[in-house]
Amino acid sequence: MTGEWKETALSEVIDLIGGGTPKTSVAEYWNGDIPWLSVADFNTGRKYVFDAEKSITQLGFEKSSTKLLQEGDIIISARGTVGVVAMLGCEMAFNQSCYGVRAKEQESDNNYVYYLLKDAVNKLKQISHGGVFDTITRETFNEIDILLPPLPEQRAIASVLSSLDDKIDLLHRQNKTLEAMAETLFRQWFVEEADEEWKTGKLGDIADINPTYKLKKGDVSSYLDMKNLNTSTFNPEGWCKRGFSSGMKFKNGDTLLARITPCLENGKTCYVDFLDEDEIGWGSTEYIVIRMKNPFHPFISYILAKDKDFRDFAISSMSGSSGRQRAQAGLIKEYGIKLPPFPLIEEINIQLAGIVPKLENNAKQIRTLEKLRDTLLPKLMSGEVRVECEDMG
């Protein structure tokens, strides 16, 4: 490493900001104009967080220990799901399970610190303190040694990685728009403009629920964990190759619906498009697998699984002990649905055929760019790969 990079503690180049929670028993503290972050809001794998599920009032802000983070500040989860990092897209308050992180002027650049934290997450996890829940404390940041390049090189490194994240974010936003288009089509054809004379069928008439696929014990195949299912888009966060033991089996064109609480209520759903040709994948026993029958486009299973009416029905079918309730596949088959005549089904298929390939292509580009970014990240942070910048001479 060249002498211009200095070794220092992570805590020397950042300021840490603590969060807090207004009293939940005081209604006047909640549902105001100040977004209030928890890890669930930014545990998405995306660089930026722009909104939060909950919000607080100015009074709630003043009566609690929470602080206001600025646009461009960083947030990192410190308890439970440790080490999730995001950059704020706007001003937000946050809870005490997170730290706000801000670069020290003249020492570090906020954008660079974001990637520095991403690179340090594994080390943070290894030395995090705690019992049942792992935790990151202020001392943790003192224990992380880093190599810090000069500010111009920090900005150049961050610029390279940001260009990849910006492209990834653009593709995610495109897919969000495309999914919304597909959902609008479904609501239009199957619900809003459904003719009273159309036959009313059951989901089991037009889709196979938990279809049978063959996979021998020990066969190595793509494994998808429940934690990797998304709540906001069809594509999962990741998967791996693993020898089959027990679980639900699926193939490309299937939709996976999380059937257990709270995953079903949270909207965890996946459209499978990432397997090799003819590959059978597998995953949690807590999936319900939905596969459309001919002549329906496979993606209809995903749109249906995201539809509010269907989800309400699935939730109403749940049974079991409190905290471990599950939707019942047998009851899912009974979900009532209006069946358009064949010419309209063909029209729906044609329109989806113009949307779904774009979704799938964008998802493949996202995976490629994420792999490139994740490969470059440790190399750039260690100085193994250098970036030219104007001020370096």
HUFEN-V489379 format. One record per helix or strand. SS is the DSSP state (a for helix, b for strand). FROM is the first residue (numbers start at 0). TO is the last residue. Records with the same first field share a line. If there is no record, write none. Layout:
SS=FROM-TO, FROM-TO
This chain:
b=5-8, 13-17, 29-36, 47-48, 53-55, 67-68, 73-76, 78-78, 84-87, 91-93, 97-102, 128-128, 134-134, 144-147, 198-201, 206-208, 219-223, 229-229, 239-242, 247-249, 254-257, 259-259, 268-270, 280-282, 286-291, 318-318, 325-325, 335-338
a=9-11, 26-28, 38-41, 57-61, 109-126, 137-141, 150-191, 202-205, 225-227, 262-265, 299-305, 307-315, 328-331, 341-352, 355-381, 389-391
